[in-house]
Amino acid sequence: MGRFIYDTINNSVDIEDRTLAHLRVVIMNKLRRSESFMFTVDLDSEGISRRSFWMHPSVPMQFAFHGSREPRLNRAWVEELMTSASSPNGLFVVPEPQEMSAADAEQSG
């Protein structure tokens, strides 16, 4: 279980490493383009069901991973998360889609 830290350790949420790796790609790409957006995380603990962060390039953030190996990224999931981040409601964690095989990608392209 990794941790997303926004500004200070007191402003953080635990997120599974695989999900966090995909979120890092999306968040960094949006902020690299100077695109601010809302990021909302559903929580099951702390008596809070949902937490939202206004993502802005001027706020320091950290992505702390528990595991030592970087997960393999699912391009389809990154694209779905990027679509979510660009929507009026902002970034939500959507379920991971099944990756397309090379043969499936060739047939659809």
DSSP file (Angstrom, degrees, kcal/mol; ACC not computed):
  #  RESIDUE AA STRUCTURE BP1 BP2  ACC     N-H-->O    O-->H-N    N-H-->O    O-->H-N    TCO  KAPPA ALPHA  PHI   PSI    X-CA   Y-CA   Z-CA
    1    1 A M              0   0    0      0, 0.0    15,-0.2     0, 0.0     2,-0.1   0.000 360.0 360.0 360.0 122.4    0.0    0.0    0.0
    2    2 A G  E     -A   15   0A   0     13,-2.3    13,-1.8    63,-0.1     2,-0.4  -0.263 360.0-127.4 -93.6-175.7    1.5    3.3   -1.1
    3    3 A R  E     -AB  14  64A   0     61,-3.1    61,-3.1    11,-0.3     2,-0.6  -0.996   2.9-150.2-141.4 133.2    0.7    6.8    0.0
    4    4 A F  E     -AB  13  63A   0      9,-3.0     9,-2.1    -2,-0.4     2,-0.5  -0.915  20.3-165.5 -99.0 120.7   -0.2   10.0   -1.9
    5    5 A I  E     -AB  12  62A   0     57,-2.6    57,-2.6    -2,-0.6     2,-0.7  -0.939   5.4-167.0-113.3 121.9    1.0   13.0    0.1
    6    6 A Y  E     - B   0  61A   0      5,-2.8     2,-2.0    -2,-0.5    55,-0.2  -0.913  69.8 -39.2-113.6 106.1   -0.3   16.4   -0.9
    7    7 A D  S    S+     0   0    0     53,-2.9     2,-0.3    -2,-0.7    54,-0.1  -0.462 129.6  18.4  78.5 -65.1    1.6   19.3    0.7
    8    8 A T  S >  S-     0   0    0     -2,-2.0     3,-2.0     3,-0.2    -2,-0.5  -0.903  79.3-109.6-134.1 162.4    2.2   17.7    4.1
    9    9 A I  T 3  S+     0   0    0     -2,-0.3     3,-0.3     1,-0.3    -1,-0.1   0.774 117.6  63.9 -61.0 -26.0    2.1   14.2    5.6
   10   10 A N  T 3  S+     0   0    0      1,-0.3     2,-0.5    -5,-0.0    -1,-0.3   0.630  99.1  56.9 -71.7 -12.2   -1.1   15.3    7.5
   11   11 A N  S <  S+     0   0    0     -3,-2.0    -5,-2.8    -5,-0.1     2,-0.3  -0.638  88.4 112.4-118.4  70.1   -2.7   15.7    4.1
   12   12 A S  E     -A    5   0A   0     -2,-0.5     2,-0.3    -3,-0.3    -7,-0.2  -0.928  45.2-156.9-141.2 161.2   -2.3   12.2    2.7
   13   13 A V  E     -A    4   0A   0     -9,-2.1    -9,-3.0    -2,-0.3     2,-0.4  -0.991  24.2-118.8-138.6 147.1   -4.2    9.1    1.6
   14   14 A D  E     +A    3   0A   0     -2,-0.3     2,-0.4   -11,-0.2   -11,-0.3  -0.721  35.6 175.7 -85.5 132.7   -3.2    5.4    1.3
   15   15 A I  E     -A    2   0A   0    -13,-1.8   -13,-2.3    -2,-0.4     5,-0.0  -0.998  38.9 -97.8-138.7 138.2   -3.6    4.0   -2.2
   16   16 A E     >  -     0   0    0     -2,-0.4     4,-2.8   -15,-0.2     3,-0.2  -0.266  37.9-118.7 -55.3 139.2   -2.6    0.6   -3.5
   17   17 A D  H  > S+     0   0    0      1,-0.2     4,-2.4     2,-0.2     5,-0.2   0.858 110.7  51.1 -52.2 -45.1    0.8    0.7   -5.3
   18   18 A R  H  > S+     0   0    0      1,-0.2     4,-1.4     2,-0.2    -1,-0.2   0.929 114.1  43.7 -62.6 -45.0   -0.5   -0.3   -8.7
   19   19 A T  H  > S+     0   0    0     -3,-0.2     4,-2.5     1,-0.2    -2,-0.2   0.917 112.4  53.5 -63.8 -43.7   -3.2    2.3   -8.7
   20   20 A L  H  X S+     0   0    0     -4,-2.8     4,-2.5     1,-0.2    -2,-0.2   0.869 104.3  55.3 -61.3 -38.2   -0.8    4.9   -7.4
   21   21 A A  H  X S+     0   0    0     -4,-2.4     4,-1.4    -5,-0.2    -1,-0.2   0.895 111.1  44.7 -62.5 -39.8    1.7    4.3  -10.2
   22   22 A H  H  X S+     0   0    0     -4,-1.4     4,-1.8     2,-0.2    -2,-0.2   0.899 112.4  51.2 -71.1 -40.8   -1.1    4.9  -12.8
   23   23 A L  H  X S+     0   0    0     -4,-2.5     4,-3.2     1,-0.2     5,-0.3   0.890 105.2  57.6 -62.6 -38.7   -2.3    8.0  -11.0
   24   24 A R  H  X S+     0   0    0     -4,-2.5     4,-2.5     1,-0.2     5,-0.3   0.913 105.8  49.5 -58.8 -43.5    1.2    9.4  -10.8
   25   25 A V  H  X S+     0   0    0     -4,-1.4     4,-1.9     2,-0.2    -1,-0.2   0.933 115.2  43.3 -61.0 -46.6    1.5    9.2  -14.6
   26   26 A V  H  X S+     0   0    0     -4,-1.8     4,-2.4     2,-0.2    -2,-0.2   0.941 115.6  47.0 -66.1 -48.8   -1.8   11.0  -15.1
   27   27 A I  H  X S+     0   0    0     -4,-3.2     4,-2.6     1,-0.2     5,-0.2   0.920 113.2  48.2 -62.0 -45.1   -1.3   13.7  -12.5
   28   28 A M  H  X S+     0   0    0     -4,-2.5     4,-2.2    -5,-0.3    -1,-0.2   0.878 111.4  50.5 -65.9 -36.7    2.2   14.5  -13.6
   29   29 A N  H  X S+     0   0    0     -4,-1.9     4,-1.1    -5,-0.3    -1,-0.2   0.910 112.5  46.5 -66.8 -41.3    1.1   14.8  -17.3
   30   30 A K  H  <>S+     0   0    0     -4,-2.4     5,-2.4     1,-0.2     3,-0.4   0.935 115.8  44.7 -65.0 -45.2   -1.7   17.1  -16.3
   31   31 A L  H ><5S+     0   0    0     -4,-2.6     3,-1.8     1,-0.2    -2,-0.2   0.833 105.5  61.1 -71.1 -31.5    0.5   19.3  -14.1
   32   32 A R  H 3<5S+     0   0    0     -4,-2.2    -1,-0.2     1,-0.3    -2,-0.2   0.837 105.9  48.6 -60.8 -31.3    3.3   19.3  -16.7
   33   33 A R  T 3<5S-     0   0    0     -4,-1.1    -1,-0.3    -3,-0.4    -2,-0.2   0.342 120.0-114.5 -87.6   6.0    0.8   21.0  -19.0
   34   34 A S  T < 5 +     0   0    0     -3,-1.8     2,-0.7     1,-0.2    -3,-0.2   0.836  66.4 149.5  61.2  35.3   -0.1   23.5  -16.2
   35   35 A E      < -     0   0    0     -5,-2.4    -1,-0.2    -6,-0.1     2,-0.2  -0.883  32.8-157.4-102.0 109.0   -3.6   22.0  -16.1
   36   36 A S        +     0   0    0     -2,-0.7     2,-0.3    -3,-0.1    20,-0.2  -0.539  23.4 159.6 -79.9 152.2   -5.1   22.2  -12.6
   37   37 A F  E     -C   55   0B   0     18,-1.4    18,-3.3    -2,-0.2     2,-0.4  -0.979  41.4 -93.7-164.5 165.9   -7.9   19.8  -11.7
   38   38 A M  E     -C   54   0B   0     -2,-0.3    53,-2.7    16,-0.2     2,-0.5  -0.744  29.7-163.4 -90.3 137.7   -9.8   18.1   -8.9
   39   39 A F  E     -Cd  53  91B   0     14,-2.7    14,-2.9    -2,-0.4     2,-0.4  -0.987   8.5-169.8-122.2 118.6   -8.6   14.7   -7.7
   40   40 A T  E     -Cd  52  92B   0     51,-3.0    53,-0.5    -2,-0.5     2,-0.4  -0.928   3.5-168.0-116.0 132.4  -11.2   12.7   -5.6
   41   41 A V  E     -C   51   0B   0     10,-3.2    10,-2.7    -2,-0.4     2,-0.5  -0.965  17.3-137.0-120.1 130.9  -10.4    9.5   -3.7
   42   42 A D  E     -C   50   0B   0     -2,-0.4     2,-0.3     8,-0.2     8,-0.3  -0.752  27.4-164.2 -84.0 131.4  -13.0    7.2   -2.2
   43   43 A L        -     0   0    0      6,-2.2   -30,-0.0    -2,-0.5     3,-0.0  -0.835  25.4-166.1-117.5 153.3  -11.8    6.1    1.3
   44   44 A D  S    S+     0   0    0     -2,-0.3     2,-0.2     3,-0.0     3,-0.2   0.417  72.9  50.7-112.3  -3.8  -13.0    3.3    3.5
   45   45 A S  S >  S+     0   0    0      3,-0.2     3,-1.8     1,-0.1    -2,-0.1  -0.578  80.2  51.2-124.7-174.6  -11.4    4.4    6.7
   46   46 A E  T 3  S-     0   0    0      1,-0.3    -1,-0.1    -2,-0.2     3,-0.1   0.552 113.0 -83.6  63.5   9.6  -10.9    7.4    9.0
   47   47 A G  T 3  S+     0   0    0      1,-0.2     2,-0.4    -3,-0.2    -1,-0.3   0.611 105.7 112.1  71.2  10.0  -14.7    7.9    9.1
   48   48 A I    <   -     0   0    0     -3,-1.8    -1,-0.2     1,-0.1    -3,-0.2  -0.962  49.5-168.0-117.8 131.5  -14.5    9.8    5.8
   49   49 A S  S    S+     0   0    0     -2,-0.4    -6,-2.2     1,-0.3     2,-0.3   0.744  72.3  16.2 -91.5 -22.8  -15.9    8.3    2.6
   50   50 A R  E     -C   42   0B   0     -8,-0.3     2,-0.4    -6,-0.0    -1,-0.3  -0.996  57.4-167.6-152.8 142.7  -14.4   10.6    0.1
   51   51 A R  E     -C   41   0B   0    -10,-2.7   -10,-3.2    -2,-0.3     2,-0.4  -0.999   8.4-160.6-133.5 135.4  -11.6   13.2   -0.1
   52   52 A S  E     -C   40   0B   0     -2,-0.4     2,-0.4   -12,-0.2   -12,-0.2  -0.927   2.3-166.5-119.2 142.2  -10.9   15.7   -2.8
   53   53 A F  E     -C   39   0B   0    -14,-2.9   -14,-2.7    -2,-0.4     2,-0.9  -0.984  21.2-134.1-124.5 134.1   -7.7   17.6   -3.6
   54   54 A W  E     -C   38   0B   0     -2,-0.4     2,-0.5   -16,-0.2   -16,-0.2  -0.809  29.2-144.2 -86.3 110.5   -7.3   20.6   -5.9
   55   55 A M  E     +C   37   0B   0    -18,-3.3   -18,-1.4    -2,-0.9   -49,-0.0  -0.657  31.3 160.6 -84.7 120.5   -4.3   19.6   -7.9
   56   56 A H    >   -     0   0    0     -2,-0.5     3,-1.9   -20,-0.2   -25,-0.1  -0.997  46.3-124.3-140.7 140.7   -2.1   22.6   -8.8
   57   57 A P  T 3  S+     0   0    0      0, 0.0    -1,-0.1     0, 0.0    -2,-0.0   0.711 106.9  62.6 -59.7 -21.0    1.6   22.7   -9.9
   58   58 A S  T 3  S+     0   0    0      2,-0.1    -3,-0.0    -3,-0.0     0, 0.0   0.614  85.9  85.7 -81.9 -10.4    2.6   25.0   -7.1
   59   59 A V  S <  S-     0   0    0     -3,-1.9    -3,-0.1     1,-0.0     2,-0.1  -0.798  81.7-125.4 -94.6 125.6    1.6   22.5   -4.3
   60   60 A P        +     0   0    0      0, 0.0   -53,-2.9     0, 0.0     2,-0.3  -0.417  35.7 176.5 -67.4 141.5    4.3   20.0   -3.4
   61   61 A M  E     -B    6   0A   0    -55,-0.2     2,-0.3    -2,-0.1   -55,-0.2  -0.980  15.5-157.6-144.3 156.9    3.3   16.3   -3.6
   62   62 A Q  E     -B    5   0A   0    -57,-2.6   -57,-2.6    -2,-0.3     2,-0.5  -0.974  11.2-152.4-135.2 149.0    4.8   12.9   -3.1
   63   63 A F  E     -B    4   0A   0     -2,-0.3     2,-0.6   -59,-0.2   -59,-0.2  -0.943  21.3-169.2-118.9 104.0    4.0    9.4   -4.3
   64   64 A A  E     -B    3   0A   0    -61,-3.1   -61,-3.1    -2,-0.5     2,-0.4  -0.858   3.6-160.3-103.0 121.1    5.4    7.0   -1.7
   65   65 A F        -     0   0    0     -2,-0.6   -63,-0.1   -63,-0.2   -49,-0.1  -0.803  15.5-158.5-104.4 140.4    5.4    3.3   -2.8
   66   66 A H  S    S+     0   0    0     -2,-0.4    -1,-0.1     2,-0.0   -64,-0.1   0.899  75.5  69.0 -79.5 -44.3    5.6    0.4   -0.4
   67   67 A G  S    S-     0   0    0      2,-0.1    -2,-0.1     1,-0.1     0, 0.0  -0.341  74.0-139.6 -77.0 157.4    6.9   -2.1   -2.9
   68   68 A S  S    S+     0   0    0     -2,-0.1     2,-0.4     2,-0.1    -1,-0.1   0.653  81.4  74.7 -91.0 -16.6   10.4   -2.0   -4.5
   69   69 A R  S    S-     0   0    0      1,-0.0    -2,-0.1     0, 0.0     0, 0.0  -0.833  81.0-126.7-102.4 133.8    9.3   -3.0   -8.0
   70   70 A E        -     0   0    0     -2,-0.4   -52,-0.1     1,-0.1     3,-0.1  -0.606  31.8-118.9 -75.1 130.0    7.5   -0.5  -10.3
   71   71 A P        -     0   0    0      0, 0.0     2,-0.3     0, 0.0    -1,-0.1  -0.334  28.3-102.6 -68.1 150.7    4.3   -2.1  -11.6
   72   72 A R        -     0   0    0      1,-0.1     2,-0.2    -2,-0.0   -51,-0.0  -0.577  43.5-122.0 -69.9 131.6    3.8   -2.6  -15.3
   73   73 A L        -     0   0    0     -2,-0.3     2,-0.7   -52,-0.1     3,-0.1  -0.555   9.3-140.3 -83.7 141.8    1.5    0.2  -16.6
   74   74 A N     >  -     0   0    0     -2,-0.2     4,-2.2     1,-0.2     3,-0.5  -0.892   9.5-158.2 -98.7 108.2   -1.7   -0.5  -18.4
   75   75 A R  H  > S+     0   0    0     -2,-0.7     4,-2.4     1,-0.2     5,-0.2   0.865  91.1  55.3 -58.0 -39.2   -2.0    2.0  -21.2
   76   76 A A  H  > S+     0   0    0      1,-0.2     4,-2.1     2,-0.2    -1,-0.2   0.883 108.6  48.4 -63.0 -37.5   -5.8    1.6  -21.5
   77   77 A W  H  > S+     0   0    0     -3,-0.5     4,-2.7     2,-0.2     5,-0.2   0.912 109.3  52.0 -69.0 -42.1   -6.1    2.4  -17.7
   78   78 A V  H  X S+     0   0    0     -4,-2.2     4,-2.4     1,-0.2    -2,-0.2   0.919 110.6  49.3 -58.3 -43.2   -3.9    5.5  -18.1
   79   79 A E  H  X S+     0   0    0     -4,-2.4     4,-2.2     2,-0.2    -1,-0.2   0.901 111.6  47.9 -64.6 -41.0   -6.0    6.7  -20.9
   80   80 A E  H  X S+     0   0    0     -4,-2.1     4,-2.1     2,-0.2    -2,-0.2   0.897 113.0  48.1 -67.2 -39.2   -9.3    6.2  -19.0
   81   81 A L  H  X S+     0   0    0     -4,-2.7     4,-2.6     2,-0.2    -2,-0.2   0.883 110.5  52.1 -66.5 -37.9   -7.8    8.0  -15.9
   82   82 A M  H  X S+     0   0    0     -4,-2.4     4,-1.6    -5,-0.2    -2,-0.2   0.895 108.6  50.6 -65.3 -39.9   -6.7   10.8  -18.2
   83   83 A T  H  < S+     0   0    0     -4,-2.2     4,-0.4     2,-0.2    -2,-0.2   0.917 111.2  49.1 -61.8 -42.8  -10.2   11.1  -19.6
   84   84 A S  H >< S+     0   0    0     -4,-2.1     3,-1.4     1,-0.2     6,-0.3   0.930 109.0  51.9 -60.9 -46.4  -11.5   11.2  -16.1
   85   85 A A  H 3< S+     0   0    0     -4,-2.6     6,-0.3     1,-0.3    -1,-0.2   0.800 109.7  50.3 -62.6 -28.8   -9.0   13.9  -15.1
   86   86 A S  T 3< S+     0   0    0     -4,-1.6    -1,-0.3     4,-0.2    -2,-0.2   0.471  93.2  97.6 -89.0  -2.4  -10.0   16.1  -18.1
   87   87 A S  S X  S-     0   0    0     -3,-1.4     3,-1.2    -4,-0.4     4,-0.0  -0.378  90.9-106.0 -82.2 164.3  -13.8   15.8  -17.3
   88   88 A P  T 3  S+     0   0    0      0, 0.0    -1,-0.1     0, 0.0   -50,-0.1   0.795 120.9  52.8 -59.6 -28.0  -15.7   18.5  -15.4
   89   89 A N  T 3  S-     0   0    0      1,-0.2    -4,-0.1    -5,-0.1    -5,-0.1   0.599 106.0-138.6 -84.7 -11.3  -15.8   16.2  -12.3
   90   90 A G    <   -     0   0    0     -3,-1.2     2,-0.4    -6,-0.3    -1,-0.2  -0.287  44.7 -15.6  85.3-171.8  -12.1   15.7  -12.3
   91   91 A L  E     +d   39   0B   0    -53,-2.7   -51,-3.0    -6,-0.3     2,-0.3  -0.547  59.2 167.6 -77.9 123.4   -9.9   12.6  -11.6
   92   92 A F  E     -d   40   0B   0     -2,-0.4     2,-0.7   -53,-0.2   -51,-0.1  -0.940  44.3-104.5-124.1 150.5  -11.6    9.6  -10.0
   93   93 A V        -     0   0    0    -53,-0.5   -51,-0.1    -2,-0.3     3,-0.1  -0.689  42.6-167.4 -76.3 116.3  -10.1    6.1   -9.8
   94   94 A V        -     0   0    0     -2,-0.7   -13,-0.1   -17,-0.1   -14,-0.0  -0.712  33.5 -83.9-100.3 156.2  -11.9    4.1  -12.4
   95   95 A P        -     0   0    0      0, 0.0    -1,-0.1     0, 0.0     0, 0.0  -0.253  50.7-102.6 -59.6 145.8  -11.7    0.3  -12.5
   96   96 A E        -     0   0    0     -3,-0.1     2,-0.1     1,-0.0     3,-0.1  -0.559  37.0-140.8 -72.1 123.2   -8.7   -1.1  -14.4
   97   97 A P        -     0   0    0      0, 0.0     2,-0.2     0, 0.0   -20,-0.2  -0.411  28.4 -92.5 -78.1 160.9   -9.7   -2.3  -17.9
   98   98 A Q        -     0   0    0     -2,-0.1     2,-0.1     1,-0.1   -24,-0.0  -0.526  46.7-112.6 -70.1 138.4   -8.3   -5.4  -19.4
   99   99 A E        -     0   0    0     -2,-0.2     2,-0.3     1,-0.1    -1,-0.1  -0.447  28.1-115.5 -71.6 145.1   -5.2   -4.6  -21.5
  100  100 A M        -     0   0    0     -2,-0.1   -25,-0.1     1,-0.1    -1,-0.1  -0.624  27.0-127.7 -77.6 137.3   -5.5   -5.2  -25.2
  101  101 A S     >  -     0   0    0     -2,-0.3     4,-2.5     1,-0.1     5,-0.2  -0.377  27.5-105.6 -74.6 165.2   -3.3   -7.9  -26.6
  102  102 A A  H  > S+     0   0    0      1,-0.2     4,-2.0     2,-0.2     5,-0.1   0.881 123.3  51.1 -59.6 -38.7   -1.0   -7.0  -29.6
  103  103 A A  H  > S+     0   0    0      2,-0.2     4,-2.0     1,-0.2    -1,-0.2   0.905 110.2  48.5 -66.8 -41.5   -3.3   -8.9  -31.9
  104  104 A D  H  > S+     0   0    0      1,-0.2     4,-2.0     2,-0.2    -2,-0.2   0.903 111.6  49.9 -63.5 -41.4   -6.4   -7.1  -30.6
  105  105 A A  H  X S+     0   0    0     -4,-2.5     4,-1.4     1,-0.2    -1,-0.2   0.886 109.9  50.9 -64.9 -39.0   -4.7   -3.7  -31.0
  106  106 A E  H  < S+     0   0    0     -4,-2.0    -1,-0.2    -5,-0.2    -2,-0.2   0.886 110.9  48.6 -66.3 -39.0   -3.7   -4.6  -34.6
  107  107 A Q  H  < S+     0   0    0     -4,-2.0    -2,-0.2     1,-0.2    -1,-0.2   0.862 114.7  44.3 -69.1 -36.6   -7.3   -5.6  -35.5
  108  108 A S  H  <        0   0    0     -4,-2.0    -1,-0.2     1,-0.2    -2,-0.2   0.703 360.0 360.0 -81.7 -18.9   -8.8   -2.5  -34.0
  109  109 A G     <        0   0    0     -4,-1.4    -1,-0.2    -5,-0.2    -2,-0.2   0.419 360.0 360.0 -97.3 360.0   -6.2   -0.1  -35.5
